[in-house]
Amino acid sequence: MIAGVNGWQAVLAAFCLVARAATAADDLNGAAREMAAKTALLAGAGTPVSLAWHNRSSLGPAEFDQIRAAFEAALRQGGVRVADPGAALEVHLTISENSLQYLLVEEARKGDDRHVWMAAWKRGEAPLSGAIGISLDRRLIWEQDEPILDVAFPAGSMVLLAPSRITLFARRGDRWEARQSVAINRAKPMPRDPRGRLRANGSRFQAFLPGMACAGATDPELSLECHASDQPWVLESGSRALLLANFAAARNFFDGHVVTQSGAPKSVPPFYTAAAIEERGEPMWLVALVDGRVLAFDAELNPISGAPASLPAWGSDIAGIDARCGPPAQVLATRPGEGEPDAIQSWSVVDRSAVAVTPPVNFPGPVTALWASSGTGAVAVARDLATGRYAAYAVTVVCGS
């Protein structure tokens, strides 16, 4: 049983799963009709709807006009009137692609309600080089000799977690400047290949380390209080889900004792990382096990038999994120292997198969940590094989022009 479960019920109650629908279509006309049917059902007969289109794919003007015409015709058949911007229902539609499929993503806003749907259809040929409109951006945050475990950004500042200390940074122009550092006093030595996790809330933050938990603040200055603890770590996956997981203090992985978002204790095989994603509107957890497999579980951490039917060979670090273009729920995954240059790529699950959303972005050495950060991105740490230094990067999904 995980210690401290009752104390986390208030935290769990503050989060909710975001349900979105996803469908698969035979061609672009089928995708347009399916999405228009959902839009018409949401709008209701006679409701004016404004449309904004964005083509982030390699589809030419003729195909782009075809899908627009099919969508608008299906709307009219459903009794919906296309109107100017500012209508009761505002719809933004984006066409993007990956190496296997075209993706039609719709965001519909009606008052305070927001709905996101996705339809996909298989592409006939591989896209032209450089034609894919979605990519990963890798931006250097900080580098140093000591290992970096995680980075967080409380109240506009930056906090960096290392095995021996926590350091506060302030922004100076386009760079970060170290302002204050507090040592972490441990009764027991760190395990080999230590891991750590930071969570920020306003000017306060939490730090999770093997066999230890810390609480701190950045205002008016850096403060830190740490104590021995078997408190579960909080694993987040974009804005859609969280999980409480017991970390094996003498190792570098989670022992498999977890608590779901609804507060139910579960047991899964020992794992390194976990990421939440959706398929056909159903939330699922993908868990990177210590034996190298990636298994799928539903929102309550029950095994999903045979799903996804096809998963690529991923590394041990995965992170679930929200994305502003392409599929709204994506998973960043490293490559398998150790002690060699690594790469991170963004993936989605469509029709029980993992499909690449972006080309991979390369790193100068192995990725030693990958944590979801701020919903729409992640923090990745890599050890440069040439210099031996550790570098933290912000990794985000970016949209093409």
C-alpha positions in Angstrom: 0.0 0.0 0.0 1.3 3.5 -0.8 2.0 5.6 2.2 0.2 9.0 2.3 -2.7 8.2 0.1 -5.3 9.9 2.2 -3.3 13.1 2.2 -3.5 13.3 -1.6 -7.2 13.0 -2.0 -7.6 16.8 -2.1 -5.0 17.0 -4.8 -6.7 14.3 -6.8 -10.1 16.0 -6.6 -8.6 19.2 -8.1 -7.8 17.4 -11.4 -10.2 16.0 -14.0 -9.7 14.0 -17.3 -10.4 15.9 -20.5 -12.5 13.7 -22.8 -12.0 14.2 -26.5 -13.4 12.1 -29.4 -11.2 10.7 -32.2 -12.2 8.8 -35.3 -10.7 7.1 -38.3 -11.9 7.7 -41.8 -11.4 6.2 -45.3 -10.5 9.4 -47.0 -10.6 13.2 -46.6 -14.2 13.3 -47.6 -15.1 10.8 -44.9 -13.1 12.7 -42.3 -14.8 16.0 -43.2 -18.3 14.4 -43.0 -17.6 12.8 -39.6 -16.3 16.0 -38.1 -19.1 18.0 -39.5 -21.6 15.6 -38.0 -20.1 16.1 -34.5 -20.1 19.9 -35.1 -23.8 19.9 -36.2 -24.8 17.9 -33.2 -23.0 20.3 -30.8 -24.3 23.4 -32.5 -28.0 22.4 -33.0 -30.1 23.2 -36.0 -30.1 26.8 -37.1 -27.1 27.8 -34.9 -24.7 30.0 -36.8 -21.1 28.6 -36.9 -17.9 30.5 -37.9 -15.1 28.5 -39.5 -11.4 29.1 -39.5 -9.1 26.8 -41.5 -5.4 26.1 -41.3 -3.4 23.8 -43.6 -0.3 22.5 -41.9 0.1 19.6 -44.3 1.5 18.9 -47.7 -2.0 18.8 -49.3 -2.3 21.0 -52.3 -4.9 23.8 -52.8 -7.3 21.5 -54.7 -7.4 18.8 -51.9 -7.6 21.6 -49.3 -10.6 23.1 -51.1 -12.2 19.7 -51.4 -12.1 19.0 -47.7 -13.4 22.4 -46.9 -16.3 22.0 -49.3 -17.2 18.6 -48.0 -17.2 19.8 -44.4 -19.4 22.8 -45.2 -21.8 20.8 -47.3 -22.2 18.3 -44.5 -22.8 21.1 -42.0 -25.6 22.5 -44.2 -27.2 19.1 -44.5 -27.2 19.0 -40.7 -29.2 22.2 -40.6 -26.2 24.4 -39.5 -25.6 27.8 -41.0 -22.0 29.0 -41.8 -21.6 32.6 -40.5 -19.0 35.3 -40.0 -16.5 35.2 -37.1 -18.1 35.9 -33.7 -20.9 33.4 -34.2 -22.4 31.4 -31.3 -20.1 28.4 -32.2 -16.5 29.2 -33.3 -14.7 26.3 -35.0 -11.0 26.1 -35.8 -9.9 23.3 -38.1 -6.3 22.3 -38.8 -5.0 19.8 -41.3 -1.7 18.2 -40.4 0.1 15.0 -41.1 2.7 12.4 -40.1 4.5 9.8 -42.0 1.4 7.5 -42.2 -1.7 9.6 -42.0 -3.3 13.0 -42.5 -5.0 14.4 -39.4 -8.0 16.8 -39.3 -8.1 18.4 -35.8 -11.1 20.5 -34.8 -11.5 22.8 -31.8 -15.0 24.0 -31.2 -15.8 26.8 -28.7 -19.4 27.5 -27.5 -19.4 29.9 -24.7 -17.1 28.6 -22.0 -17.2 25.0 -23.4 -14.3 23.7 -25.5 -14.4 20.5 -27.5 -11.5 19.0 -29.5 -11.9 16.2 -32.0 -9.6 14.4 -34.4 -10.1 12.4 -37.5 -7.3 10.6 -39.5 -7.0 9.0 -42.9 -4.2 7.2 -44.5 -1.9 9.0 -46.9 -1.1 7.6 -50.3 2.6 8.5 -50.4 5.3 9.6 -47.9 5.4 13.4 -47.5 8.0 15.4 -49.4 11.1 16.2 -47.3 10.3 19.2 -45.1 6.6 19.3 -45.9 5.4 18.1 -42.5 4.0 21.1 -40.7 4.6 19.9 -37.1 8.0 19.5 -35.4 9.7 19.5 -32.0 11.7 22.5 -30.8 14.7 21.9 -28.5 15.8 24.9 -26.5 18.7 24.9 -24.1 17.9 26.0 -20.6 21.0 25.4 -18.6 24.1 23.2 -18.5 26.5 22.2 -15.8 28.9 19.5 -14.6 26.7 18.0 -11.9 23.8 15.9 -13.0 20.5 17.7 -13.5 17.4 15.8 -12.3 14.6 18.3 -13.1 13.8 21.9 -13.8 10.6 23.9 -12.8 9.5 27.4 -13.2 7.7 28.8 -10.0 6.4 32.4 -10.3 8.6 33.4 -13.3 11.8 32.1 -11.8 13.6 28.8 -12.4 14.5 26.1 -9.9 17.0 23.4 -10.8 17.2 20.1 -8.9 20.6 18.3 -8.6 21.5 15.4 -6.4 23.3 17.7 -3.9 21.4 21.0 -4.0 18.5 23.1 -5.3 19.4 26.3 -7.1 17.2 29.3 -7.8 17.7 31.3 -11.1 16.4 34.7 -12.2 15.8 35.8 -15.8 18.3 38.3 -17.2 17.4 39.2 -20.7 17.5 36.0 -22.8 19.5 33.9 -20.2 19.1 32.5 -16.7 21.4 33.7 -13.9 22.0 31.6 -10.7 21.0 33.6 -7.6 20.9 31.3 -4.6 21.6 27.7 -3.8 20.6 25.4 -0.9 22.3 22.1 -0.1 20.2 19.0 0.3 21.3 17.2 3.5 20.8 13.4 3.2 21.1 10.8 5.9 21.8 8.1 3.2 23.7 8.3 0.0 22.0 8.7 -3.3 21.6 5.5 -5.4 23.5 5.2 -8.6 21.8 7.0 -11.5 19.6 9.1 -9.1 16.3 10.6 -10.3 14.3 13.5 -9.0 11.1 15.4 -9.7 10.0 19.0 -9.2 6.5 20.4 -9.0 5.8 24.1 -8.8 2.6 26.0 -7.6 3.0 29.8 -7.6 6.2 30.6 -5.7 6.2 27.3 -3.9 7.6 24.0 -5.1 7.9 20.3 -4.1 11.0 18.2 -4.8 10.8 14.4 -4.8 14.0 12.4 -4.4 14.7 8.7 -3.6 13.6 8.2 0.0 13.2 12.0 0.6 10.6 14.8 0.0 11.3 18.5 0.1 9.1 21.6 0.2 10.4 25.0 -0.7 9.6 28.6 -1.8 11.3 31.2 -4.0 9.8 34.3 -2.4 11.1 36.4 -0.8 14.2 34.1 -1.1 14.9 30.5 -1.7 13.9 28.3 1.3 14.0 24.5 1.5 12.9 21.9 4.1 13.6 18.2 3.4 12.9 15.0 5.4 13.1 11.3 4.9 9.9 10.1 3.3 8.3 7.3 1.3 5.6 9.7 0.0 4.5 8.8 -3.5 5.7 11.0 -6.4 3.2 12.9 -8.5 3.4 12.0 -12.2 1.6 14.4 -14.5 0.8 14.0 -18.2 -0.1 17.3 -19.8 -3.4 18.7 -18.4 -5.3 15.4 -18.8 -4.2 13.1 -15.9 -2.0 12.5 -13.0 -0.8 9.4 -11.1 0.7 8.8 -7.6 3.6 6.3 -7.8 5.9 4.8 -5.2 9.6 5.2 -6.0 12.0 2.4 -5.1 14.3 4.4 -2.9 17.4 2.2 -3.4 16.8 1.9 -7.2 16.0 4.3 -10.0 12.4 3.2 -10.9 8.9 3.1 -9.6 8.0 -0.2 -7.8 4.5 -0.5 -9.4 2.4 0.5 -6.4 0.3 3.4 -7.8 -2.9 5.4 -7.0 -5.1 6.5 -9.8 -6.7 9.9 -10.2 -9.9 8.6 -8.7 -8.0 7.5 -5.6 -8.0 3.7 -6.3 -4.7 1.9 -5.3 -3.4 -0.4 -8.1 -0.4 -2.6 -8.8 1.4 -2.7 -12.1 4.8 -4.1 -13.1 7.8 -1.9 -12.0 8.3 1.0 -14.5 10.5 4.0 -15.3 8.0 6.4 -16.7 4.3 6.7 -17.6 2.3 8.9 -20.0 -1.4 9.5 -20.5 -2.9 9.7 -24.0 -6.3 9.1 -25.7 -7.6 6.9 -28.4 -11.1 7.3 -29.8 -11.8 9.6 -26.9 -10.9 7.0 -24.3 -8.0 8.0 -21.9 -5.2 5.4 -21.4 -1.9 5.2 -19.7 1.2 4.0 -21.5 3.8 2.7 -19.0 7.5 2.1 -19.9 8.4 -1.0 -17.9 11.9 -1.8 -16.6 12.0 -4.9 -18.9 11.8 -2.6 -22.0 8.2 -3.2 -22.8 5.5 -0.5 -23.1 2.1 -1.6 -21.8 -1.3 0.1 -22.1 -3.7 0.6 -19.2 -7.1 2.4 -19.0 -7.7 5.4 -16.8 -8.0 3.2 -13.7 -4.8 1.4 -14.5 -6.5 -1.8 -15.6 -4.7 -3.6 -18.4 -6.1 -3.1 -21.9 -5.8 -6.4 -23.7 -4.1 -6.0 -27.0 -4.1 -2.2 -27.0 -2.4 -0.5 -28.6 -2.0 -3.3 -31.2 1.3 -1.8 -32.4 3.9 0.1 -30.4 7.3 1.0 -31.6 10.5 0.4 -29.7 10.7 3.3 -27.3 13.3 4.1 -24.7 12.6 4.1 -21.0 11.7 7.8 -20.9 8.2 8.9 -22.1 6.1 12.0 -21.2 2.5 12.9 -22.1 1.9 16.5 -23.2 -0.8 18.7 -24.7 -0.1 20.1 -28.1 -1.4 23.2 -29.8 -1.3 21.6 -33.3 -1.7 18.0 -34.5 -3.3 15.5 -32.1 -4.1 17.3 -28.8 -2.7 14.4 -26.7 0.8 13.4 -27.7 3.6 11.3 -26.1 7.3 12.3 -26.2 9.5 9.2 -26.3 13.2 8.6 -26.3 15.0 5.9 -28.3 16.0 2.6 -26.9 19.7 2.0 -26.0 22.1 3.4 -23.5 25.3 5.4 -23.5 24.8 6.8 -27.1 23.4 9.9 -28.7 19.6 10.0 -28.1 16.6 11.5 -29.8 13.1 12.4 -28.8 10.0 12.1 -31.0 6.4 12.9 -30.6 3.7 10.2 -31.1 0.0 9.7 -31.0 -2.2 6.6 -30.9 -4.7 6.2 -33.8 -6.5 2.9 -34.6 -4.6 1.1 -31.8 -1.3 1.9 -33.4 1.4 4.5 -32.4 2.1 6.9 -35.2 4.8 9.5 -35.4 3.5 13.0 -35.3 6.9 14.8 -35.6 10.4 13.9 -36.9 12.9 13.1 -34.1 15.0 15.9 -32.5 18.5 14.7 -31.7 20.6 15.2 -28.5 24.4 15.1 -28.1 24.2 12.1 -25.7 21.8 9.9 -23.7 18.6 11.5 -22.3 18.8 11.0 -18.6 15.5 12.6 -17.6 12.2 13.5 -19.4 9.4 15.1 -17.4 6.2 16.8 -18.6 6.3 20.5 -17.9 3.6 23.2 -18.1 1.2 20.9 -20.0 2.3 21.8 -23.5 5.9 20.7 -23.3 8.6 18.8 -21.4 12.0 19.2 -19.8 14.6 16.9 -21.1 18.1 16.4 -19.6 20.9 14.9 -21.7 24.5 14.1 -20.9 26.9 15.4 -23.6 29.2 12.6 -24.6 31.9 15.0 -25.8 32.1 17.1 -22.7 30.5 15.0 -20.0 28.3 18.0 -19.0 24.6 17.8 -18.3 22.2 20.1 -20.2 18.5 20.7 -19.6 16.3 21.5 -22.6 12.7 22.7 -23.0 11.0 20.5 -25.6 7.8 21.7 -27.2 5.6 20.9 -30.3 5.7 23.7 -32.8 3.4 24.4 -35.7 4.6 25.1 -39.3 3.9 28.2 -41.2 
